[in-house]
């Protein structure tokens, strides 16, 4: 009997020990790297990520984007179109380091995926096309990285393509991005003669065995014809690092030939401080240079310990709170993305900043003031899910079981609450009306729209107050097309939809005031409310502000929420052409009530009417989205392209030569760009291409304003 009891005790102890081992982190915090792959569309982000996973041993066959077999492009829509639509997360291991990677989209319609990924990453790899250099979306993602202070390294891809020019791309990075781009490699050969790289830190040449898909790398002395260029480039690299790092400067003053170990340490410090961007080169499709890119991720990118402690505010008193990466600290995590899995339900992608998450743990959401329970924890590999017992500080994973969380919510310990800075989302620029094909599908459509808008904050759903139609807004034609396709495939909802239309806005350009007295009789009872308010223009992009700062003797406290709701109704519905009002400051200056006849409904209605009257007195205008358009065209089609841009109310900003092609940059209203892809191909006999991205809203011309008002 004693033996049996001892055996059971040992079995329980062994089980407890196994659970503890399962819950331990995979690598120490100093050996964790959280990076994103960012770039313009078609620069090779996903292809680069696929090679990283292959060389790290996570996949045993290289997937190709053009064949629809890329692991990271797992959605059916991604496989069909050969583009990344949703950011996909994965984990691999290189030189005993845990590298968490997020592969982000390059298409401008899905820029929000880049925004929320950069919010939670410690570093980023910017991929640039060796031919195209710094392209429009390259600039966008670079600005997003600047906003979040994300350290970066650059990888010049496609060095095997005709027209590839490493030096020009580096110069582009300096002039267009304002970055301190410093090559740490040089290409050996170019275009179809490209076959390796020169490592300037260790002064060696590297070649890649094509029979092993680049897995075997051979070292050899730098070719004599490239030795002088390599020496010069290394001297420039050392000087650039020494300018920003004192330790390297001291080593340089002692000996101009700084040791590789000191250089690596110095480059790492300057990358983390954001003062330097090391530039590498290669060809991901031809399996050249990606292993050295992984080496640089490990050597130069920060661990969670190297980045400043995340700041938030205490929801109880508004004081600033810091959370440093520490498994034993109080929990703080940010839910940066939601997704729906057909098997396990709703997933919340989270970045753990401090503390750890365990299966079955209760977490507190400061926004909802509610406690929720973690049912499952997932480690991600594209659309594959591996269930784990815990996620630790510095890690990225997914949580199952959160019912009320939305994108940007904080998960924390209830006894040490913190609310982290949320995520900034761009304004949708297009919309379309959508309805179910049959009445029986209405509930399914509502559920699908609710799920999609929860996953994607730039997917905005509203009901038109006058027509009763359901309006779906998004970032562009492709975005709306993908949303409609997902409803059909994932949610089995067949829909009818109108053609995509431009999402105009309204605003005011002056100050206006109005007083409205609502005094009517309904069903034998009187309804009375008096509201005086003033509207004025706010700075473009500042959003709307409502200030109901009047005494309770003018408007009792119980009616103020209804009044504010009425003003919000007026802002949403607009006054000129039913487009939402933006960048407006509303200040309630006075009012009046009747103890016997006033009601919440009366004040809500009076608020709407007073706002409309004040806006009409404040020189209202309609705003239209303006797109930054870049056209790459043959020189012989240049005149036709420029004439077409002018006919579309566009303004040409610059014209540059790129080999035998011309690059035209212009600002064009989105309303004039429907069908532009067909037009630009026709003008250039199929040789021109273009990209565009939203930049700002501008006041629409008078004829367009009149046309929209009369619709």
C-alpha positions in Angstrom: 0.0 0.0 0.0 2.9 2.4 0.9 4.5 1.6 -2.4 1.4 2.4 -4.3 1.0 5.8 -2.5 4.6 6.6 -3.2 4.1 5.8 -6.8 1.1 8.1 -7.0 3.0 10.9 -5.3 5.9 10.5 -7.8 3.4 10.5 -10.7 1.8 13.7 -9.5 5.1 15.4 -8.9 6.2 14.4 -12.3 3.0 15.8 -13.9 3.5 19.1 -12.0 7.1 19.2 -13.1 6.1 18.6 -16.7 3.5 21.4 -16.6 6.1 23.8 -15.2 8.5 22.9 -17.9 5.8 23.4 -20.6 5.1 26.8 -19.1 8.8 27.9 -19.2 9.8 30.4 -21.9 11.5 29.0 -25.0 14.5 31.3 -24.8 15.8 33.9 -22.2 14.4 37.4 -22.8 17.7 38.6 -24.1 17.5 36.0 -26.9 14.1 37.1 -28.1 13.6 39.3 -31.2 10.2 40.7 -32.3 10.5 41.9 -35.8 8.2 42.9 -38.7 8.9 42.7 -42.5 7.7 45.9 -44.0 7.9 47.2 -47.6 6.1 48.5 -50.7 3.9 46.0 -52.5 5.9 43.4 -54.5 9.2 44.2 -53.0 9.6 40.6 -51.7 8.5 40.6 -48.1 6.7 37.3 -48.1 9.3 35.6 -50.3 12.0 36.8 -47.8 10.0 35.5 -44.8 9.5 32.1 -46.5 13.3 31.8 -46.9 13.9 32.8 -43.3 11.5 30.0 -42.2 13.2 27.5 -44.6 16.8 28.2 -43.4 15.6 28.2 -39.7 14.2 24.7 -40.3 10.5 25.7 -39.6 9.4 24.6 -43.1 11.1 21.9 -45.2 9.9 23.1 -48.6 10.1 26.7 -49.8 6.7 28.2 -50.6 6.4 30.6 -53.5 4.0 33.6 -53.7 3.6 33.3 -57.4 2.6 29.6 -57.1 0.2 30.3 -54.2 2.2 28.0 -51.9 3.6 30.6 -49.5 3.1 29.6 -45.9 2.6 33.2 -44.7 0.0 33.9 -47.4 -2.6 31.4 -46.1 -5.9 33.1 -47.0 -7.5 31.9 -50.2 -7.7 35.5 -51.4 -4.0 35.9 -50.9 -3.1 32.7 -52.8 -5.3 33.8 -55.7 -4.0 37.4 -56.0 -0.4 36.8 -55.0 -0.5 39.6 -52.4 -0.5 39.7 -48.6 -3.8 40.9 -47.2 -3.5 40.2 -43.5 -0.4 40.3 -41.3 0.7 36.8 -40.4 2.7 36.0 -37.3 5.2 33.1 -36.9 8.1 32.1 -34.7 11.5 30.6 -35.8 14.9 30.0 -34.1 18.2 31.2 -35.4 21.6 30.9 -33.6 19.7 29.9 -30.4 17.5 33.0 -30.6 13.7 33.1 -30.7 12.7 35.3 -33.6 9.0 36.3 -33.7 8.2 37.5 -37.2 5.1 39.4 -38.5 4.9 39.5 -42.3 2.9 42.6 -43.2 0.9 43.6 -46.3 2.4 46.1 -48.8 -0.8 47.2 -50.6 -2.0 50.6 -49.4 -5.6 49.3 -48.8 -4.3 47.2 -45.9 -1.9 49.8 -44.4 -3.8 49.4 -41.1 -2.3 45.9 -40.7 1.2 47.5 -40.9 0.1 50.2 -38.3 -1.0 47.7 -35.7 1.9 45.4 -36.2 4.5 48.2 -35.8 2.7 49.2 -32.6 3.8 46.0 -30.9 7.2 45.2 -32.6 10.6 45.9 -31.3 12.3 46.1 -34.7 11.6 46.0 -38.4 13.3 44.8 -41.6 12.6 47.2 -44.5 12.7 45.3 -47.8 13.4 47.5 -50.9 13.3 46.5 -54.5 16.8 46.7 -56.1 15.2 48.2 -59.2 12.3 50.3 -57.8 14.2 51.6 -54.8 12.2 53.7 -52.3 8.6 53.5 -53.6 5.4 55.2 -52.3 4.4 52.6 -49.8 8.0 52.3 -48.7 7.8 55.9 -47.5 4.4 55.2 -45.8 5.7 52.3 -43.8 8.9 54.1 -42.9 6.8 57.1 -41.6 4.7 54.6 -39.5 8.0 53.1 -38.1 9.2 56.6 -37.2 6.0 57.3 -35.4 6.5 54.3 -33.1 10.3 54.7 -32.8 10.9 51.2 -34.3 14.6 50.4 -35.0 15.2 49.1 -38.6 17.6 47.3 -40.8 17.2 47.5 -44.6 17.5 44.6 -47.1 17.8 45.6 -50.8 16.2 42.6 -52.6 16.0 41.6 -56.2 19.6 42.4 -57.0 19.4 39.8 -59.8 16.8 41.8 -61.7 17.6 43.9 -64.8 18.2 47.5 -63.7 19.1 46.7 -60.1 21.4 49.4 -58.6 22.4 49.0 -54.9 24.1 52.4 -54.6 21.1 54.2 -56.0 18.7 52.5 -53.6 21.0 53.4 -50.6 21.0 57.1 -51.8 17.2 56.9 -52.2 16.9 55.8 -48.6 19.0 58.8 -47.5 17.3 61.4 -49.6 13.7 60.3 -49.6 13.4 58.7 -46.1 15.9 60.9 -44.3 17.6 57.8 -42.8 21.2 57.3 -42.0 21.5 54.3 -44.3 24.9 52.7 -44.1 25.8 49.6 -46.2 27.3 46.7 -44.2 27.4 44.6 -47.4 28.2 45.1 -51.1 26.8 43.0 -54.0 29.1 40.8 -56.0 27.9 41.4 -59.6 24.5 42.7 -60.5 21.5 41.8 -62.6 21.9 38.3 -64.1 25.6 38.3 -62.9 24.7 38.7 -59.2 26.0 35.7 -57.2 27.0 36.8 -53.8 27.8 39.5 -51.3 30.8 41.1 -49.6 30.6 41.2 -45.8 32.2 44.5 -44.9 32.3 43.8 -41.2 34.4 40.6 -41.5 35.8 41.6 -44.9 35.0 38.3 -46.7 33.1 37.3 -49.8 30.1 34.9 -49.6 28.7 32.8 -52.3 25.5 30.6 -52.3 25.2 27.0 -53.5 22.2 26.9 -55.8 21.9 23.1 -55.5 21.1 23.4 -51.8 18.8 26.4 -52.4 21.3 28.7 -50.8 21.5 26.6 -47.5 25.3 26.1 -48.0 27.3 29.3 -48.0 30.9 29.3 -49.1 33.5 32.0 -48.0 36.4 33.2 -50.1 38.7 36.2 -50.4 37.2 39.4 -51.8 37.9 39.4 -55.6 40.8 41.7 -56.5 38.7 43.9 -58.7 36.3 44.7 -55.8 38.9 45.0 -53.1 39.4 48.8 -53.4 35.6 49.4 -53.3 35.2 47.1 -50.3 38.0 48.9 -48.4 36.5 52.3 -49.1 33.0 51.1 -48.1 34.3 49.6 -44.9 36.1 52.8 -44.0 32.9 54.8 -44.6 30.9 52.3 -42.5 33.3 52.6 -39.6 33.3 56.4 -39.8 29.5 56.4 -39.8 29.3 54.2 -36.8 32.1 56.1 -34.9 30.2 59.4 -35.4 27.3 57.9 -33.4 29.0 55.6 -31.0 31.7 56.6 -28.5 33.1 53.1 -28.0 33.6 52.6 -31.7 35.1 56.1 -31.9 37.7 55.2 -29.2 38.5 52.0 -31.0 38.8 53.8 -34.3 41.2 56.4 -32.8 43.5 53.6 -31.5 43.3 51.6 -34.8 41.4 52.6 -37.9 40.8 48.9 -38.7 38.2 48.3 -35.9 37.7 44.7 -34.8 34.5 43.0 -36.1 33.2 42.3 -32.6 33.5 46.0 -31.6 31.8 47.0 -34.9 28.9 44.6 -34.4 28.3 45.9 -30.8 28.5 49.5 -32.0 26.1 49.0 -34.9 23.7 47.3 -32.5 23.7 50.3 -30.2 23.2 52.8 -33.0 20.4 50.7 -34.5 18.6 50.5 -31.2 18.9 54.2 -30.7 17.5 54.8 -34.2 20.7 56.7 -35.3 21.7 54.2 -38.0 20.1 51.8 -40.6 22.5 49.0 -41.7 21.8 48.1 -45.4 22.2 44.5 -46.7 21.6 43.1 -50.2 20.5 39.9 -51.8 17.9 38.1 -53.9 15.3 36.2 -51.8 13.8 34.5 -54.9 17.3 33.2 -55.9 18.0 32.2 -52.2 20.9 34.6 -51.8 21.6 36.8 -48.7 18.7 35.8 -46.4 20.9 33.9 -44.0 23.0 36.9 -43.4 19.8 38.9 -42.9 18.9 36.5 -40.1 22.3 37.0 -38.6 21.8 40.7 -38.6 18.4 40.4 -37.0 20.1 38.5 -34.1 23.1 40.8 -34.0 21.5 44.2 -34.5 17.8 44.1 -33.6 16.8 44.9 -30.0 15.5 42.3 -27.5 12.5 43.4 -25.3 15.1 44.3 -22.7 16.8 46.8 -25.0 13.7 48.9 -25.7 12.3 51.5 -23.2 9.7 50.4 -20.8 6.2 50.8 -22.3 4.2 53.7 -20.9 0.5 53.7 -20.1 -1.8 55.5 -17.7 -3.5 54.3 -14.5 -7.2 54.2 -15.3 -8.0 55.0 -11.7 -6.2 58.4 -11.4 -4.8 59.1 -14.9 -1.2 59.0 -13.7 1.6 57.7 -16.0 2.7 54.1 -15.4 5.7 52.3 -16.9 5.9 48.5 -17.5 9.3 47.0 -18.2 9.8 43.6 -19.7 9.8 41.2 -16.7 8.2 37.9 -16.3 7.6 38.5 -12.6 6.1 42.0 -13.0 2.4 42.8 -13.1 0.7 41.7 -16.3 0.4 44.2 -19.2 -0.5 43.1 -22.7 -2.0 44.8 -25.8 -4.6 43.1 -28.0 -3.5 44.4 -31.4 -5.6 42.3 -33.7 -8.7 40.2 -33.6 -9.4 37.2 -35.9 -12.1 34.6 -36.2 -11.0 30.9 -36.5 -13.6 28.5 -37.8 -12.5 25.8 -35.3 -11.7 27.6 -32.1 -13.6 30.8 -32.4 -12.5 34.3 -31.7 -8.7 34.9 -31.4 -7.1 38.0 -29.9 -3.5 38.5 -31.0 -1.5 39.9 -28.0 1.9 41.3 -27.3 2.9 40.7 -23.6 4.9 43.6 -22.3 5.3 42.6 -18.7 4.3 39.6 -16.5 2.9 36.5 -18.1 -0.4 35.0 -19.3 -1.4 31.5 -18.2 -4.2 29.3 -19.4 -7.2 29.8 -17.1 -6.0 33.1 -15.8 -8.3 36.1 -15.2 -7.4 39.3 -16.8 -8.8 42.9 -16.4 -9.8 45.1 -19.4 -9.6 48.8 -18.3 -11.8 50.0 -21.2 -14.8 47.8 -20.3 -13.9 47.6 -16.5 -14.6 43.9 -16.8 -12.7 40.7 -15.8 -12.3 38.0 -18.5 -10.9 34.5 -18.4 -8.2 33.1 -20.7 -9.5 29.8 -22.1 -6.6 28.9 -24.4 -3.2 30.4 -25.3 -1.8 29.9 -28.8 1.6 30.2 -30.4 1.2 31.2 -34.0 2.6 30.0 -37.3 0.6 31.7 -40.0 -2.8 29.9 -39.8 -1.4 26.9 -37.8 -2.0 27.0 -34.1 0.0 25.4 -31.3 -1.6 25.5 -27.9 0.7 26.4 -25.0 0.3 26.8 -21.2 1.8 30.3 -21.0 3.0 33.3 -22.9 5.8 35.4 -21.3 6.9 39.0 -21.4 8.3 40.0 -24.8 6.3 37.3 -26.6 3.6 37.5 -29.3 0.8 35.0 -29.3 -3.0 34.7 -29.4 -5.7 34.3 -26.7 -9.0 32.5 -26.9 -11.9 33.4 -24.6 -12.1 37.2 -24.7 -15.7 38.2 -25.4 -15.6 42.0 -25.1 -12.1 42.9 -26.2 -11.5 45.0 -29.3 -8.4 46.0 -31.2 -6.2 48.3 -29.0 -7.5 47.0 -25.7 -5.1 46.4 -22.8 -5.1 43.3 -20.7 -3.7 43.7 -17.2 -3.7 42.6 -13.6 -6.8 44.0 -11.8 -4.7 44.9 -8.7 -2.1 46.8 -10.9 -4.2 48.3 -13.7 -2.7 50.1 -16.7 -4.1 51.3 -20.0 -1.6 51.3 -22.8 -1.6 53.7 -25.7 -4.1 52.4 -28.3 -3.6 52.2 -32.1 -4.2 55.0 -34.6 -6.4 53.9 -37.5 -6.8 55.8 -40.8 -10.1 57.2 -42.1 -11.9 55.0 -44.7 -11.9 56.7 -48.2 -14.5 54.5 -50.0 -17.9 53.0 -49.3 -20.6 50.9 -50.9 -24.1 50.0 -50.1 -24.6 46.3 -49.3 -27.6 44.0 -48.7 -28.4 40.3 -48.5 -29.7 38.6 -51.6 -32.6 37.2 -49.6 -34.4 38.3 -46.5 -33.4 35.0 -44.8 -29.7 36.1 -45.0 -30.2 39.4 -43.2 -29.1 38.0 -39.8 -26.2 36.2 -41.3 -25.1 39.4 -43.0 -25.3 41.4 -39.8 -23.2 38.7 -38.0 -20.6 38.7 -40.8 -20.4 42.5 -40.8 -20.0 42.6 -37.0 -17.2 40.0 -37.2 -15.4 41.7 -40.0 -15.6 45.2 -38.4 -14.3 43.7 -35.1 -11.3 42.2 -36.9 -10.6 45.2 -39.1 -11.2 48.7 -37.6 -10.9 50.3 -41.1 -14.0 48.3 -42.1 -16.7 50.6 -40.9 -20.4 49.7 -41.0 -23.3 52.2 -40.6 -26.9 52.6 -41.6 -27.9 55.5 -43.8 -30.5 57.4 -41.7 -32.5 58.5 -44.8 -32.4 55.4 -47.0 -32.0 52.7 -44.4 -29.3 51.1 -46.5 -26.3 49.3 -44.8 -23.1 51.2 -45.8 -19.8 49.4 -45.8 -16.7 51.7 -45.8 -13.1 50.7 -46.4 -9.7 51.9 -47.6 -10.1 51.3 -51.3 -11.7 49.2 -54.1 -9.6 46.2 -53.4 -10.3 46.3 -49.6 -14.1 46.4 -50.3 -13.8 43.6 -52.8 -11.9 41.4 -50.3 -14.5 42.1 -47.6 -17.3 41.1 -49.9 -15.4 38.0 -51.0 -14.8 37.0 -47.4 -18.5 37.3 -46.6 -19.3 34.9 -49.4 -16.6 32.4 -48.6 -16.1 32.5 -44.9 -19.6 33.4 -43.7 -21.7 31.9 -46.6 -23.6 35.2 -47.1 -24.5 36.0 -50.7 -24.9 39.8 -51.1 -25.9 42.5 -53.6 -23.7 45.6 -53.5 -23.6 49.0 -55.1 -20.6 50.3 -56.9 -17.8 51.6 -54.7 -18.1 55.4 -54.0 -15.8 58.0 -52.5 -16.2 58.7 -48.8 -16.5 62.4 -48.7 -16.6 64.4 -45.5 -18.0 67.8 -44.5 -16.3 70.4 -42.3 -16.6 74.1 -41.4 -14.1 76.8 -42.4 -15.3 79.6 -40.1 -17.1 80.1 -36.8 -20.8 80.0 -36.5 -23.4 80.2 -33.7 -27.0 79.3 -33.3 -29.8 79.1 -30.7 -32.6 76.6 -31.3 -35.8 76.4 -29.2 -37.6 73.1 -29.6 -41.2 73.6 -28.4 -43.8 71.2 -29.7 -46.7 69.1 -28.6 -46.7 65.3 -29.1 -49.6 63.1 -28.1 -51.1 65.8 -25.9 -47.9 66.6 -24.0 -45.5 69.5 -24.5 -41.8 69.0 -25.3 -39.5 71.9 -24.6 -35.7 72.5 -24.8 -33.5 75.4 -25.7 -29.9 75.0 -26.8 -27.3 77.6 -27.8 -24.0 76.5 -29.3 -21.0 77.6 -31.3 -19.1 75.6 -33.9 -15.6 76.4 -35.2 -13.0 74.7 -37.4 -10.4 72.5 -35.7 -7.0 71.6 -37.2 -7.2 69.1 -40.1 -7.0 65.6 -38.7 -7.8 66.7 -35.1 -11.2 65.1 -35.1 -14.4 66.4 -33.4 -14.6 67.8 -29.9 -17.9 68.4 -28.0 -17.8 70.6 -24.9 -21.1 70.8 -22.9 -19.8 73.1 -20.3 -22.9 75.0 -19.1 -24.3 75.3 -15.7 -27.0 73.0 -14.4 -29.3 76.0 -14.0 -29.3 76.4 -17.8 -29.3 72.7 -18.8 -29.8 70.1 -16.0 -27.2 67.4 -15.7 -29.6 64.6 -16.5 -30.2 66.1 -20.0 -26.6 66.8 -20.9 -25.8 63.2 -22.2 -28.9 63.3 -24.4 -27.8 66.7 -25.7 -24.3 65.4 -26.5 -25.8 62.4 -28.2 -28.0 64.7 -30.4 -24.9 66.8 -31.4 -23.1 63.5 -32.3 -26.1 62.6 -34.4 -25.8 65.9 -36.3 -22.0 65.4 -36.8 -22.5 61.9 -38.2 -25.3 62.9 -40.6 -23.9 66.2 -41.8 -25.7 69.2 -43.3 -24.7 69.7 -46.9 -25.0 66.2 -48.5 -25.4 63.7 -45.6 -21.6 63.2 -45.2 -20.1 63.1 -41.7 -18.7 66.3 -40.3 -15.0 66.1 -39.3 -12.5 68.4 -37.6 -15.2 70.5 -35.9 -15.2 71.9 -32.4 -18.6 72.3 -30.8 -19.1 74.3 -27.7 -22.5 74.6 -26.0 -22.8 78.2 -24.7 -26.2 78.2 -23.1 -29.7 76.8 -23.0 -33.0 76.7 -21.2 -35.5 74.2 -19.8 -39.0 73.8 -18.4 -39.3 71.6 -15.3 -42.6 70.5 -16.5 -42.1 70.0 -20.2 -38.4 69.3 -20.8 -37.2 65.8 -21.7 -34.2 63.9 -23.0 -35.8 63.6 -26.4 -36.4 67.3 -26.6 -32.8 68.1 -25.8 -31.5 65.5 -28.2 -33.6 67.0 -31.0 -32.7 70.6 -30.1 -29.0 69.6 -30.1 -29.3 68.3 -33.7 -31.2 71.3 -34.9 -28.9 73.9 -33.2 -25.8 72.1 -34.6 -27.2 72.2 -38.2 -28.0 75.9 -38.0 -24.6 76.8 -36.5 -22.8 74.7 -39.2 -24.7 76.5 -42.0 -23.5 79.8 -40.5 -19.9 78.6 -40.4 -19.2 78.4 -44.1 -19.5 74.6 -44.5 -17.5 72.8 -47.2 -17.2 69.3 -48.6 -13.8 67.5 -48.3 -12.6 65.0 -50.8 -9.8 62.4 -50.3 -6.6 63.2 -52.3 -4.3 60.4 -53.4 -0.5 60.5 -53.9 -0.1 58.8 -57.3 3.2 57.6 -58.7 3.3 56.5 -62.3 6.2 54.7 -63.9 6.0 55.2 -67.6 8.1 54.9 -70.8 9.4 58.3 -71.9 7.3 58.2 -75.2 4.0 58.0 -73.2 5.0 60.8 -70.8 3.0 63.5 -72.5 -0.2 61.5 -72.6 0.2 60.5 -68.9 0.7 64.1 -67.9 -2.3 65.3 -69.9 -4.5 62.6 -68.4 -3.4 63.5 -64.9 -4.3 67.1 -65.6 -7.7 66.1 -66.9 -8.4 64.3 -63.7 -7.8 67.5 -61.7 -4.4 66.2 -60.6 -1.4 68.3 -59.7 2.0 67.0 -60.8 4.6 67.3 -57.9 7.7 65.9 -59.6 9.2 64.1 -62.6 12.3 61.9 -62.4 14.2 59.6 -64.7 14.8 55.9 -63.7 16.8 54.3 -66.5 14.7 54.5 -69.6 11.5 55.1 -67.6 10.1 58.3 -66.2 8.5 58.6 -62.7 5.7 61.0 -62.3 4.4 61.9 -58.8 1.1 63.7 -58.5 -1.7 64.5 -56.2 -5.1 63.4 -57.7 -8.6 63.4 -56.1 -9.7 59.8 -55.5 -13.1 60.5 -57.3 -11.1 60.9 -60.6 -9.2 57.6 -60.3 -11.9 55.1 -60.9 -10.7 52.9 -63.8 -7.3 54.5 -63.8 -5.4 51.2 -64.1 -7.1 50.5 -67.5 -6.5 54.1 -68.7 -2.8 54.2 -67.8 -2.2 50.9 -69.5 -4.0 52.1 -72.6 -2.0 55.3 -72.7 1.3 53.4 -72.5 0.5 50.3 -74.5 0.6 48.2 -71.3 4.1 49.3 -70.2 3.2 51.8 -67.5 2.3 51.0 -63.9 1.1 53.1 -61.0 0.6 53.1 -57.2 -1.5 55.3 -55.1 -2.1 56.0 -51.4 -4.4 58.4 -49.5 -2.6 61.5 -48.1 -5.1 64.0 -47.0 -8.6 65.6 -47.4 -9.0 68.8 -49.3 -11.9 71.2 -49.9 -13.8 70.0 -53.0 -14.4 72.5 -55.9 -17.6 74.4 -56.0 -19.1 72.5 -59.0 -18.5 69.1 -57.2 -20.0 70.5 -54.0 -23.1 71.6 -55.9 -23.4 68.2 -57.6 -23.1 66.3 -54.4 -25.7 68.5 -52.7 -28.2 67.9 -55.5 -27.8 64.1 -55.6 
